[in-house]
């Protein structure tokens, strides 16, 4: 019996040593890529992986990993004091250009902290990394800028891309949840000036069906709605701004 137990321990030790030896033979670039892929799916798995061996631990603070790691498990607007180690981790991710954290920071700055310019810049940076909710919000903001045709064209282009991805309903829900989790202090938004600042040339609703079919939460509800583009996004701006009333 003791021989069997001894053999089992030797086998486990040999297997573990073989695993460590294999990792040690990998170049740092490959270790970074592996850990980045793990982290982009699950923060918990990332944390366990970096503690599993020294090689992963040594590369775990690389900017590429911090940029791509998933932070979905962390509250967008925590209502309690965050531990120092968590705060430092999230700060490192933000400084590395993590698109989700840039989006969150942009939302807070633009709509709550009255830092409109830096908030818009962070939303733009997240949008450039193809963050879907950032693309949605930044597109709405561009449509609401007065008298600048290029902004309107880019805003419509961004929103059309979101609609084409079939994630418009998801973006509405996620931005709505975010807005409900923070104090809105932007005076432009609170006065709903954004609603009146988008003066698109619309068809006057002549191509609308009865009722208000575009304003649905699910993308599958709006696929065959025959709106003109101006009406469609004019209504979307109104819907967005009503969330702040």
N, C-alpha and C positions, 0 to 999 in steps of 0.2 A: 504493500500500500504506500509506504513512504517512498519507494522507488518511482511509483506512478506520479505522486505529487511533485517529486523533484523534477521529473521529466517534463511535467506540465509547466512548471515555473521556468525551466530552461527554454522551453518552446516560446512562451510568452515574452521572455527577455530577448530571445533571438529575433522574434518578429518585430518587437519595438525597436531594437537596435538597427534592424534592416530598414525600417521606416524612417528613422532619423538619418541614417546614412544616405538614403535616397534623397531626402530633402536637402541635405548638406551638399549634394552633388549638383543641385540645380542652381543656375545663375540667379542673381538678385532680380533681374527684370522679369523672369518667369515667376518667381515667388510673389513679386508685387502684383503681377497679373492675376495669379490664382487668388490671392487674398482680396484683391479688388472685386473679383467676380463673386466671391463668397459674401463680402460685405455689401454688395449692391442688392443682394437678395435678403439677407438677414443680418442685423446687427449682432444678435445673440450668437449666431454661428461664427461671425467674424471674431467676436470676443473670445470664444472657446478655441478657435483656430490659432489665434496669436499666443494663447497660453499653452498650446499643445507642444510647442518647441521653440527654441531660442531663435532659429532662423526666421520664423514668421514674426516673432516679437521684435526683432531688430529692424524689420522693414515696415512695421505696422503704422508708423507715423509718416510714411511717404505721402506727399501731396496728392499724387494720383489716386491713392486709396481713399484719402479723406474726401476728395472731390466726388467720388462715386459711391461712397458708402450710404446705405439706406438709413434715414433718420425718422422714418414713419412712426416708430414706436415712441418717439419723444413728443410731448404735447407742443403744439404750435405756440400757444400762449399759456405757459404755466402760471397757475394762480398761487403757487407756493414757492418758497425759496429752493433754488436748484443747488444740489451739492456741487462743491468746487470742482471735483474731478469730471463731473458731467458737463458743467459749464465750460471748462477748459477744452474738453473734447469737442463740443459743439462749436466753440470759437475757432478751433483749429480747422474744423470742416468748413466753416464759413470762409475763413481766410484762404482756404485752398480752392474756393470757388464751387462749393457744393451747391447745385442748382436749387434744391429744395429749401436750403437755408437762406439762399439769396432771395428766393421768392417770399419766404416768411418775413425776412427782414424788410424787404421792399413793401410788403403789405402793411406791416407795423408802422414804418416810417411815413408812408404816403397817407394812410387813412387814420392813424392814431397819434403819431408823435409830431405831426406838422412839419416833417422834414420831406417836403414834397419832391424836391429835386433829387436828393439821394435815394429816396424811395423809388422814384421812377427809374433811376439809373440801375438800381438792383433788380427791379422787375425786368428791365431790358436785358441785363446780363443773363438772368435766368432764362428769358425767352430765347436768347441766342444759343443757349444750350438745349433748346427744344423742350423746355419744361412746359407742359400743356396748360396748367392753370395760369402761369405767368404770361404765356402767349395770349390767353383769353383776356386777362385783366389789362395787359399792356395794349392790346388791340382796342379795348373799350376806351382807355385813356386817350389813345391817339385820335379816335373818332371825336372825342370831346374837346380837342384843341381847336380853337376857333381860327378860321381864315387861312389854314395851311393845307393846301390840296394834297401835298405829298404825305402828310400825316394821315389824312383820310384814306388815301389809296393803300398805304401800308397797313393801317388798322383793319380795313376790309380784307386785305390779303391774309393777315394773321387769323382773323375770325373765320374766314372761309377754310383755312387749313385745319382749324380746330373742328369745324363742322364736318369736313371731309374725313377726319380721323374717327368720326362717330363717337367723340368723347365730349360733345358739347354739354349734354345733360350732366355728366360727371363733373365737369368744370363748374357748372352752375351750383351744384350741390356742395362741392368742396369749398368754393369761395364763399358761399352763403354760411357754411359752418364756421369758416374762419372769421367772417365779419361778426357773427354772433358771439365769438369768444373774446372779442376785444372792445375797448372803448373807442368809438369813432369821434375824433376831434377835428378832422379836416373840415373847416367852415364851408368850403365849396361843396363838399359832398353833403353835409348836413342841411344845407339850404337847397339841395337838389338842383344846383345850377348846372350840373352835368347834363341833366335831362334836356334842358333848353339850349344847350350850347352846341348840339349836333343838329345842323340844319341841312339834312340831305334833301336832294330833289327826289321826292317820292311820287309814286303813282297815285297817291291819295287813297290807296286801299282798293282800287278797282279790280285788282287780281286776287284779292283775298277771298277765302271761303267765308261762309257764315261763321260768326263768332270770332274767336281769338285763337286759331289753331296753332299758331307758331309758338305761343308761350306754353310749352310743355316741358316737363322735366326729362323725359326719355327721348333719346335720339330717334328711336324707331317710330315715334309718333309724328315726326316732322319731315320724314324723308320725302314724301310725295306732295308736300305743301307747295303750291304754285305762287310764291311770293316774288315780287321784284326784289332785287338785292338791297336797294335803298330802304324799302319798307321793312325788310327782314331785320337789318341791323339797327334801324331806327328803333324798332320795338325792343331789340335786345338791350340797347342802351337804357331805355326806360325801365325794363325789367331789372337790370343790374342796379340802377340807382334807387329803385323802390326798396331795395333790401336795407337801405340806410335810414328809411323813414320810420 
